[in-house]
């Protein structure tokens, strides 16, 4: 089943939900302001994004929302600290929506072309 991690106020998260609803694809929406990803879910998403991004470091960078108001908190940290800060502040620092298809596929941001391949 597809999981969408995001916030109820995010326009992109609403668009992702609409994308799957219109195609009658069942999904679970998880509001990161109410319930953050567990460490296992987070690591699974980073690993799945790393398969596309090329490396673990690139995956963490891809997951960071550089237009976020909180970006300054993470911009100058070294790589190991960035991942921990991102895990601790998922709703404010992560590029949303994060969509996950099982344990092997995940995307951050609007990625309709990839989502179409999941159907």
Number of C-alpha atoms within 10 A of each C-alpha: 11 19 18 26 25 30 20 14 9 11 13 17 23 16 13 22 20 12 15 18 12 8 10 10 13 11 16 13 18 17 17 19 14 8 12 18 17 10 11 9 13 16 15 18 26 26 20 21 24 20 15 13 16 10 14 17 15 16 22 23 21 19 23 22 18 16 10 13 10 14 16 12 13 18 13 10 12 9 15 10 12 19 22 12 14 22 19 14 14 21 21 19 23 26 22 26 27 21 26 24 18 13 14 12 21 25 25 23 18 17 14 13 8 12 19 11 7 11 10
